[in-house]
Amino acid sequence: MTTLISYAHYQQRINNFLATKLEGLTINDAQLLEAMRYGLLIGGKRMRPYLAYITGEAVSADLNDIDAVAGALECIHAYSLLHDDLPAMDDDDLRRGKPTCHKAFDEATAILAGDALQTLAFDILANHTFSTNKTPSQLPIQVKLIQQLVHASGYQGMCGGQALDLAATGKKIPLSELEILHSLKTGALLEASVIMPAICSGQITSEYKKILSEYAQLIGLAYQVQDDIIDLTSTEEELGKPVGSDIAANKSTYPALLGLQGAQDKAENLLQQALQALTRLPYNTQSLADFATFIVKRSH
């Protein structure tokens, strides 16, 4: 298994940042705040924050700025999981080996906790003191970052992808449609995880941003292909939720369309394309390369 340099450090850094943000909130409804804490802090690999931090390192961004980016990304990711787990969506009882938020609390509280975490993401970006106030376009950096996160998380990104996922449940869709679905549902937020740090750097050309986007799109797709593989090959203990849940929900998956070996070959091909993209960047991208390798080689 590929070792991710500074992973534990950045995981602890973002956990501390998020915990501090929650502690700073006025307690209006104690149960709602506890459900937000449950959804945000009970676990998780923190892949998107880690990707933001190592991208920030590569492009010489101020890591205090990346704290806000990483925090906002993780709030969006956590809110999406709270809502995805609901009976109206994926109807899951376990998340990270623990009861899902609507099981630990109730459905209404889980919905509200997700709503509150989503708005917390934008609160973090809007009110963070960034090291630079302006971008090359002269827009305030908060505006550029919020624009990117809106694009990644809303109709044109994650939410749109989830809608396509729900619409595809119970029927077989072609590979091309499955890739579009996952480029929105999973890839858009991973793309934001590299583009938002690039915005914070303030000195990256549009060409290099395009290459970073290409890299992120490739690993976003590879992430989902590997997820589908893991759903077949892992154990419930490793996964923290029931295995075979996609098959049980009658969803199209890469192994279902390509066979297990075909899906593994596709993941490897996406990895090689992502690594090739990184060679076109004038930065130290070893951590980004290691991250791409980790995505494809992980077992849970």
KEPALO-969435 format. One line per field, with one value per atom (N, C-alpha, C): z negated, y negated, x negated; residue number from 1. Coordinates in pm, whole numbers. Last residue first. Layout:
BEGIN
z = c(Z  ...) .
y = c(Y  ...) .
x = c(X  ...) .
num = c(NUM  ...) .
END
This chain:
BEGIN
z = c(-94  -162  -163  41  30  -47  289  157  160  540  473  340  625  703  631  433  472  537  438  321  354  679  663  547  614  724  713  409  380  487  548  445  412  704  768  669  503  586  659  409  318  396  638  588  496  771  765  710  776  713  687  1101  955  905  1367  1323  1171  1530  1436  1385  1673  1751  1661  1504  1560  1639  1452  1354  1410  1665  1659  1565  1587  1706  1707  1373  1349  1467  1512  1410  1383  1671  1736  1638  1470  1556  1630  1364  1281  1368  1580  1532  1446  1585  1699  1661  1341  1365  1481  1389  1279  1300  1600  1622  1514  1475  1585  1610  1302  1247  1352  1489  1402  1341  1599  1684  1604  1376  1434  1522  1340  1235  1292  1609  1540  1439  1702  1762  1712  1567  1710  1776  1308  1374  1525  1247  1259  1331  1251  1350  1359  1218  1165  1272  1173  1269  1205  898  965  1068  717  862  939  454  502  653  445  381  427  567  635  579  371  504  583  153  144  281  112  215  216  -247  -115  -16  -482  -414  -278  -627  -584  -509  -670  -765  -728  -528  -459  -554  -699  -634  -582  -768  -873  -814  -526  -594  -702  -291  -394  -459  72  -66  -162  332  283  135  407  436  359  330  289  313  468  324  274  720  702  556  662  712  696  590  494  534  835  724  615  972  1024  912  813  818  872  854  718  720  1127  1073  932  1132  1198  1144  991  945  1004  1144  1017  957  1364  1383  1251  1248  1312  1329  1164  1065  1124  1412  1312  1215  1515  1585  1490  1330  1346  1413  1380  1249  1254  1641  1619  1483  1590  1676  1656  1445  1380  1458  1646  1536  1456  1808  1863  1751  1647  1683  1740  1397  1528  1555  1068  1156  1287  852  953  1050  646  717  826  447  484  558  446  330  361  683  672  557  602  710  711  412  369  475  607  502  440  763  824  717  598  655  711  514  414  467  740  657  556  808  894  817  609  612  700  688  559  548  937  929  799  902  961  940  795  720  771  964  824  740  1216  1142  994  1288  1301  1227  1259  1154  1167  1489  1355  1248  1691  1671  1530  1660  1640  1619  1724  1591  1560  1992  1898  1755  2094  2115  2017  2034  1968  1980  2007  2076  2002  1740  1825  1891  1629  1678  1769  1335  1479  1520  1069  1120  1269  1089  1003  1063  1232  1294  1212  1066  1187  1252  878  838  958  1046  980  938  1112  1218  1161  855  923  1036  815  729  791  1008  1019  935  903  1033  1054  670  661  793  780  695  689  1045  989  910  1119  1222  1172  878  991  1096  652  686  805  612  520  560  803  772  695  805  929  899  540  589  713  545  462  502  723  754  674  588  723  757  360  347  484  476  409  395  573  666  604  332  440  535  185  133  244  330  337  284  526  396  399  858  770  634  1015  924  843  1147  1211  1130  969  1091  1163  652  749  873  324  464  547  72  87  230  -89  19  41  -309  -301  -187  -452  -357  -349  -702  -668  -580  -638  -665  -626  -565  -682  -719  -343  -341  -452  -416  -308  -315  -629  -648  -542  -499  -611  -632  -333  -272  -377  -525  -425  -368  -656  -728  -631  -472  -487  -564  -510  -378  -392  -774  -735  -597  -760  -839  -803  -604  -559  -629  -776  -644  -590  -989  -1012  -879  -864  -911  -936  -818  -707  -747  -1079  -980  -862  -1190  -1242  -1144  -1041  -1034  -1081  -1117  -979  -969  -1414  -1342  -1205  -1531  -1575  -1518  -1427  -1558  -1618  -1183  -1277  -1418  -1057  -1078  -1167  -1048  -1132  -1157  -1081  -1004  -1087  -1325  -1271  -1192  -1197  -1301  -1240  -993  -1100  -1213  -810  -885  -1008  -846  -780  -868  -810  -863  -778  -675  -822  -886  -388  -455  -606  -161  -270  -337  48  51  -61  25  118  116  -168  -36  69  -395  -328  -189  -375  -413  -337  -282  -364  -398  -156  -74  -152  -377  -292  -207  -484  -570  -488  -257  -311  -401  -225  -118  -168  -455  -436  -331  -399  -513  -498  -176  -165  -276  -291  -178  -165  -484  -525  -415  -321  -407  -459  -194  -115  -200  -415  -335  -254  -499  -588  -512  -277  -320  -409  -276  -160  -202  -527  -495  -377  -499  -608  -575  -299  -263  -375  -443  -345  -310  -577  -656  -567  -371  -426  -521  -81  -225  -288  195  134  -17  368  276  226  504  575  485  321  453  521  103  88  224  228  176  156  268  384  342  6  84  214  -72  -139  -53  100  100  38  24  161  171  -238  -214  -74  -191  -257  -233  -58  11  -58  -254  -127  -56  -512  -484  -355  -600  -557  -531  -896  -758  -724  -1200  -1125  -985  -1330  -1382  -1306  -1243  -1317  -1362  -1102  -1054  -1118  -1227  -1084  -1033  -1491  -1460  -1312  -1461  -1508  -1473  -1383  -1294  -1330  -1617  -1491  -1387  -1793  -1816  -1691  -1683  -1686  -1708  -1731  -1595  -1590  -2013  -1936  -1794  -2088  -2124  -2042  -1929  -1947  -1968  -1979  -1973  -1995  -2074  -2089  -2092  -1837  -1947  -1955  -1743  -1711  -1839  -1807  -1803  -1774  -1773  -1910  -1915  -1496  -1562  -1703  -1461  -1398  -1465  -1600  -1648  -1589  -1435  -1573  -1630  -1204  -1200  -1341  -1299  -1239  -1244  -1378  -1477  -1426  -1128  -1238  -1344  -991  -948  -1056  -1144  -1125  -1086  -1118  -1250  -1238  -844  -896  -1033  -833  -774  -819  -971  -1014  -962  -820  -958  -1010  -575  -581  -723  -521  -598  -611  -243  -326  -392  -226  -198  -296  -84  -203  -163  89  96  -32  0  0  0) .
y = c(44  5  -148  84  200  168  -111  -92  27  -166  -46  -17  -404  -284  -157  -590  -581  -446  -567  -522  -499  -694  -552  -493  -955  -886  -735  -1005  -1006  -931  -1002  -900  -890  -1231  -1100  -988  -1422  -1405  -1271  -1396  -1366  -1345  -1480  -1342  -1305  -1718  -1656  -1513  -2011  -1882  -1815  -2152  -2152  -2016  -2199  -2237  -2241  -1929  -2042  -2072  -1702  -1826  -1950  -1491  -1516  -1646  -1470  -1539  -1571  -1311  -1453  -1530  -1063  -1128  -1277  -1006  -1024  -1095  -978  -1083  -1111  -755  -884  -999  -562  -595  -728  -559  -596  -638  -459  -595  -646  -200  -290  -435  -99  -111  -206  -100  -179  -202  84  -56  -146  319  266  119  349  331  274  387  270  242  631  513  384  797  772  648  785  742  711  636  751  702  408  446  580  376  346  403  454  511  491  298  444  508  41  74  225  61  42  80  -32  -2  -33  109  -4  46  256  274  153  261  150  154  475  489  381  357  468  485  171  124  232  332  246  194  506  540  452  475  495  531  227  354  362  55  58  189  73  -7  -19  218  111  19  411  320  197  538  481  380  634  529  461  664  717  602  637  607  677  681  762  741  514  657  739  267  309  458  243  270  321  174  298  340  -72  37  173  -212  -194  -77  -214  -134  -112  -388  -253  -162  -616  -549  -407  -676  -659  -580  -722  -605  -573  -964  -847  -719  -1115  -1108  -988  -1099  -1026  -1018  -1252  -1113  -1036  -1497  -1425  -1278  -1568  -1545  -1468  -1598  -1502  -1466  -1812  -1683  -1572  -2012  -1966  -1829  -2040  -1996  -1944  -2139  -2009  -1953  -2383  -2285  -2147  -2511  -2480  -2374  -2542  -2451  -2416  -2729  -2599  -2499  -2949  -2876  -2739  -2954  -2986  -2903  -3072  -2956  -2994  -3237  -3254  -3137  -3194  -3322  -3340  -3010  -3037  -3169  -2992  -3052  -3087  -2854  -2991  -3063  -2609  -2683  -2829  -2531  -2566  -2643  -2493  -2595  -2629  -2277  -2410  -2519  -2053  -2099  -2241  -2028  -2009  -2045  -2034  -2156  -2148  -1766  -1872  -2003  -1649  -1625  -1728  -1739  -1785  -1758  -1607  -1753  -1806  -1325  -1397  -1546  -1241  -1225  -1317  -1337  -1299  -1295  -1393  -1495  -1460  -1161  -1283  -1398  -983  -987  -1107  -1045  -1043  -1061  -997  -1133  -1146  -720  -807  -952  -630  -605  -697  -698  -767  -748  -520  -665  -745  -266  -313  -464  -273  -249  -312  -126  -240  -213  66  70  -49  -15  9  2  -66  31  53  -401  -285  -194  -631  -511  -385  -827  -796  -666  -835  -789  -748  -940  -811  -753  -1189  -1090  -950  -1300  -1286  -1184  -1302  -1218  -1197  -1490  -1352  -1257  -1720  -1671  -1525  -1739  -1717  -1665  -1776  -1663  -1636  -1981  -1893  -1780  -2149  -2119  -2024  -2178  -2109  -2066  -2180  -2201  -2120  -2151  -2085  -2091  -2289  -2150  -2078  -2546  -2467  -2319  -2619  -2613  -2523  -2624  -2526  -2510  -2836  -2703  -2596  -3050  -3014  -2871  -3054  -3018  -2979  -3141  -3011  -2963  -3394  -3292  -3153  -3522  -3506  -3395  -3522  -3447  -3421  -3694  -3551  -3468  -3944  -3894  -3744  -3995  -3955  -3917  -4035  -4144  -4114  -3828  -3891  -4008  -3740  -3812  -3880  -3821  -3725  -3803  -3962  -3972  -3858  -3916  -3949  -3944  -3672  -3769  -3794  -3520  -3592  -3693  -3550  -3494  -3581  -3480  -3585  -3524  -3365  -3335  -3455  -3402  -3474  -3445  -3246  -3388  -3467  -2986  -3058  -3209  -2931  -2922  -3003  -2959  -3048  -3050  -2741  -2875  -2982  -2536  -2537  -2677  -2588  -2610  -2616  -2498  -2643  -2676  -2221  -2282  -2433  -2188  -2166  -2227  -2238  -2328  -2311  -2022  -2161  -2256  -1811  -1824  -1965  -1871  -1870  -1881  -1838  -1971  -1978  -1560  -1655  -1793  -1465  -1436  -1532  -1548  -1604  -1581  -1389  -1535  -1600  -1125  -1173  -1325  -1117  -1090  -1155  -966  -1073  -1045  -734  -779  -887  -730  -621  -661  -953  -944  -827  -894  -1004  -993  -540  -664  -769  -374  -406  -537  -288  -337  -364  -232  -135  -176  -435  -432  -341  -383  -473  -474  -202  -214  -309  -206  -204  -226  -377  -301  -315  -485  -407  -316  -652  -519  -428  -830  -819  -675  -811  -860  -850  -735  -638  -682  -877  -882  -778  -896  -780  -771  -1143  -1021  -899  -1318  -1314  -1187  -1258  -1256  -1244  -1303  -1168  -1156  -1579  -1492  -1349  -1672  -1696  -1602  -1590  -1532  -1553  -1750  -1605  -1541  -2006  -1968  -1816  -1985  -2012  -1973  -1951  -1840  -1861  -2202  -2080  -1965  -2370  -2385  -2259  -2275  -2270  -2279  -2332  -2193  -2179  -2614  -2535  -2392  -2675  -2714  -2634  -2571  -2526  -2554  -2721  -2588  -2528  -2940  -2957  -2822  -2819  -2874  -2904  -2763  -2652  -2699  -2941  -2955  -2849  -2755  -2834  -2841  -2615  -2718  -2812  -2397  -2525  -2643  -2188  -2181  -2317  -2263  -2251  -2260  -2244  -2372  -2372  -1970  -2060  -2196  -1888  -1853  -1932  -2002  -2039  -2007  -1875  -2021  -2064  -1609  -1648  -1800  -1629  -1590  -1631  -1700  -1793  -1757  -1454  -1583  -1690  -1253  -1250  -1385  -1181  -1319  -1326  -945  -942  -1082  -919  -962  -974  -1029  -949  -1003  -1202  -1065  -978  -1468  -1433  -1288  -1516  -1575  -1514  -1392  -1374  -1419  -1482  -1339  -1316  -1756  -1704  -1556  -1754  -1811  -1757  -1647  -1572  -1624  -1855  -1724  -1637  -2054  -2073  -1940  -1936  -1963  -1980  -1930  -1805  -1826  -2202  -2114  -1985  -2484  -2355  -2252  -2688  -2717  -2591  -2772  -2656  -2704  -2921  -2941  -2822  -2779  -2807  -2825  -2697  -2841  -2878  -2427  -2479  -2627  -2414  -2372  -2426  -2508  -2578  -2541  -2314  -2452  -2531  -2094  -2091  -2232  -2179  -2160  -2159  -2188  -2307  -2295  -1922  -2030  -2156  -1796  -1761  -1870  -1908  -1942  -1905  -1801  -1946  -1982  -1527  -1588  -1738  -1510  -1460  -1521  -1604  -1686  -1639  -1394  -1533  -1618  -1169  -1177  -1321  -1246  -1219  -1235  -1285  -1389  -1365  -1071  -1158  -1265  -769  -909  -997  -478  -562  -707  -219  -344  -425  120  0  -125) .
x = c(1024  1147  1159  794  883  1011  612  673  771  512  461  527  626  650  608  544  685  716  264  339  486  208  179  257  284  351  331  97  240  318  -142  -118  30  -102  -117  -90  -99  20  16  -359  -247  -117  -504  -515  -399  -524  -392  -396  -666  -693  -558  -588  -590  -637  -510  -645  -659  -336  -334  -475  -336  -331  -326  -314  -447  -452  -41  -126  -264  47  86  -5  -53  -107  -74  113  -31  -97  354  340  193  299  330  312  267  153  175  530  415  298  674  701  586  566  548  572  658  514  486  934  879  729  946  985  928  868  786  818  1085  950  856  1287  1293  1155  1203  1214  1218  1228  1096  1097  1510  1418  1280  1702  1644  1541  1820  1691  1638  2062  2056  1931  2005  2122  2116  1779  1765  1884  1913  1811  1786  2274  2140  2039  2608  2502  2368  2792  2727  2626  2952  2966  2911  2904  2988  3008  2732  2862  2959  2512  2580  2720  2448  2484  2557  2383  2501  2545  2173  2270  2393  2152  2091  2202  2256  2280  2212  1971  2111  2132  1705  1782  1928  1518  1589  1664  1420  1326  1398  1663  1577  1480  1754  1832  1749  1479  1568  1643  1444  1410  1506  1534  1421  1388  1743  1751  1650  1663  1797  1819  1425  1420  1555  1527  1451  1450  1641  1726  1657  1410  1518  1608  1276  1221  1326  1445  1423  1373  1413  1542  1530  1142  1194  1324  1135  1065  1115  1271  1330  1267  1085  1223  1294  860  858  1000  955  911  911  1005  1114  1079  747  852  970  613  566  678  764  759  717  703  841  846  429  474  618  451  387  425  576  644  584  379  506  582  192  161  286  329  286  261  357  478  444  97  151  276  88  92  158  87  -18  -24  269  272  169  324  185  172  600  532  388  638  688  619  534  467  511  723  588  510  936  946  811  846  860  869  846  719  729  1105  1000  862  1258  1254  1141  1221  1164  1154  1370  1226  1156  1620  1568  1417  1645  1653  1594  1638  1525  1527  1886  1762  1652  2095  2122  1995  1971  2045  2054  1852  1772  1839  2062  1960  1866  2217  2276  2169  2031  2083  2140  2003  1887  1930  2257  2205  2087  2271  2358  2311  2079  2062  2148  2183  2061  2046  2547  2420  2303  2740  2707  2572  3006  2869  2845  3196  3183  3037  3201  3298  3291  3102  3125  3231  3084  3029  3053  3181  3258  3212  2975  3107  3191  2774  2755  2891  2875  2856  2841  2863  2993  2985  2588  2672  2810  2512  2467  2551  2628  2671  2632  2475  2620  2676  2207  2242  2393  2277  2176  2238  2474  2374  2265  2614  2677  2575  2331  2472  2520  2058  2150  2296  1909  1875  1984  2018  2015  1995  1965  2104  2110  1687  1755  1901  1638  1588  1662  1758  1803  1762  1597  1739  1796  1357  1364  1508  1429  1379  1390  1502  1600  1557  1265  1381  1483  1104  1075  1191  1269  1223  1206  1142  1252  1197  923  961  1087  819  935  989  622  581  697  785  734  691  734  774  714  636  777  826  436  451  599  478  351  350  808  712  587  1005  909  799  1336  1196  1109  1598  1549  1404  1658  1694  1626  1578  1509  1535  1759  1614  1540  2004  1972  1820  1996  1987  1958  2015  1907  1888  2254  2129  2010  2439  2423  2296  2395  2377  2356  2462  2323  2296  2737  2652  2505  2828  2849  2753  2756  2696  2709  2927  2782  2708  3175  3135  2984  3166  3184  3134  3140  3035  3044  3383  3258  3143  3559  3568  3439  3479  3467  3469  3274  3399  3387  3007  3097  3237  2903  2855  2944  3033  3056  3013  2942  3087  3125  2665  2715  2865  2597  2607  2679  2397  2529  2527  2066  2156  2294  1892  1904  1996  1931  1805  1814  2266  2169  2045  2569  2433  2351  2807  2813  2677  2936  2830  2841  3088  3147  3044  3034  2971  3021  3313  3201  3148  3504  3547  3437  3357  3443  3488  3020  3161  3244  2762  2796  2945  2746  2744  2791  2737  2856  2861  2486  2603  2731  2327  2340  2462  2344  2394  2414  2219  2363  2421  1956  2030  2180  1892  1889  1973  1914  2000  2007  1712  1850  1948  1489  1531  1673  1474  1492  1544  1426  1548  1577  1174  1290  1421  1014  1031  1154  1035  1075  1106  928  1066  1120  667  755  901  555  605  690  468  577  639  265  375  495  90  168  277  60  54  144  -83  24  1  -259  -309  -199  -174  -166  -201  -212  -276  -280  -49  -195  -264  203  155  5  207  206  156  216  96  90  467  342  219  651  637  504  618  584  566  716  576  532  989  896  750  1057  1065  981  1018  945  945  1099  1054  973  1208  1068  1011  1405  1386  1240  1565  1468  1454  1728  1721  1621  1760  1639  1629  1997  1872  1747  2210  2192  2056  2175  2175  2145  2209  2080  2067  2476  2375  2237  2586  2599  2500  2531  2470  2478  2692  2548  2476  2943  2899  2748  2946  2951  2903  2939  2828  2827  2997  3060  2951  2813  2956  3037  2511  2599  2745  2298  2391  2486  1988  2128  2210  1735  1760  1904  1730  1729  1761  1711  1835  1843  1448  1560  1692  1303  1302  1418  1346  1395  1403  1210  1355  1415  944  1006  1158  903  895  966  927  1017  1020  713  849  950  498  512  655  528  544  567  476  602  630  216  322  460  85  72  187  145  192  189  12  156  210  -254  -185  -35  -239  -322  -234  -96  -66  -142  -224  -220  -195  -57  -131  -113  -84  0  -88) .
num = c(300  300  300  299  299  299  298  298  298  297  297  297  296  296  296  295  295  295  294  294  294  293  293  293  292  292  292  291  291  291  290  290  290  289  289  289  288  288  288  287  287  287  286  286  286  285  285  285  284  284  284  283  283  283  282  282  282  281  281  281  280  280  280  279  279  279  278  278  278  277  277  277  276  276  276  275  275  275  274  274  274  273  273  273  272  272  272  271  271  271  270  270  270  269  269  269  268  268  268  267  267  267  266  266  266  265  265  265  264  264  264  263  263  263  262  262  262  261  261  261  260  260  260  259  259  259  258  258  258  257  257  257  256  256  256  255  255  255  254  254  254  253  253  253  252  252  252  251  251  251  250  250  250  249  249  249  248  248  248  247  247  247  246  246  246  245  245  245  244  244  244  243  243  243  242  242  242  241  241  241  240  240  240  239  239  239  238  238  238  237  237  237  236  236  236  235  235  235  234  234  234  233  233  233  232  232  232  231  231  231  230  230  230  229  229  229  228  228  228  227  227  227  226  226  226  225  225  225  224  224  224  223  223  223  222  222  222  221  221  221  220  220  220  219  219  219  218  218  218  217  217  217  216  216  216  215  215  215  214  214  214  213  213  213  212  212  212  211  211  211  210  210  210  209  209  209  208  208  208  207  207  207  206  206  206  205  205  205  204  204  204  203  203  203  202  202  202  201  201  201  200  200  200  199  199  199  198  198  198  197  197  197  196  196  196  195  195  195  194  194  194  193  193  193  192  192  192  191  191  191  190  190  190  189  189  189  188  188  188  187  187  187  186  186  186  185  185  185  184  184  184  183  183  183  182  182  182  181  181  181  180  180  180  179  179  179  178  178  178  177  177  177  176  176  176  175  175  175  174  174  174  173  173  173  172  172  172  171  171  171  170  170  170  169  169  169  168  168  168  167  167  167  166  166  166  165  165  165  164  164  164  163  163  163  162  162  162  161  161  161  160  160  160  159  159  159  158  158  158  157  157  157  156  156  156  155  155  155  154  154  154  153  153  153  152  152  152  151  151  151  150  150  150  149  149  149  148  148  148  147  147  147  146  146  146  145  145  145  144  144  144  143  143  143  142  142  142  141  141  141  140  140  140  139  139  139  138  138  138  137  137  137  136  136  136  135  135  135  134  134  134  133  133  133  132  132  132  131  131  131  130  130  130  129  129  129  128  128  128  127  127  127  126  126  126  125  125  125  124  124  124  123  123  123  122  122  122  121  121  121  120  120  120  119  119  119  118  118  118  117  117  117  116  116  116  115  115  115  114  114  114  113  113  113  112  112  112  111  111  111  110  110  110  109  109  109  108  108  108  107  107  107  106  106  106  105  105  105  104  104  104  103  103  103  102  102  102  101  101  101  100  100  100  99  99  99  98  98  98  97  97  97  96  96  96  95  95  95  94  94  94  93  93  93  92  92  92  91  91  91  90  90  90  89  89  89  88  88  88  87  87  87  86  86  86  85  85  85  84  84  84  83  83  83  82  82  82  81  81  81  80  80  80  79  79  79  78  78  78  77  77  77  76  76  76  75  75  75  74  74  74  73  73  73  72  72  72  71  71  71  70  70  70  69  69  69  68  68  68  67  67  67  66  66  66  65  65  65  64  64  64  63  63  63  62  62  62  61  61  61  60  60  60  59  59  59  58  58  58  57  57  57  56  56  56  55  55  55  54  54  54  53  53  53  52  52  52  51  51  51  50  50  50  49  49  49  48  48  48  47  47  47  46  46  46  45  45  45  44  44  44  43  43  43  42  42  42  41  41  41  40  40  40  39  39  39  38  38  38  37  37  37  36  36  36  35  35  35  34  34  34  33  33  33  32  32  32  31  31  31  30  30  30  29  29  29  28  28  28  27  27  27  26  26  26  25  25  25  24  24  24  23  23  23  22  22  22  21  21  21  20  20  20  19  19  19  18  18  18  17  17  17  16  16  16  15  15  15  14  14  14  13  13  13  12  12  12  11  11  11  10  10  10  9  9  9  8  8  8  7  7  7  6  6  6  5  5  5  4  4  4  3  3  3  2  2  2  1  1  1) .
END
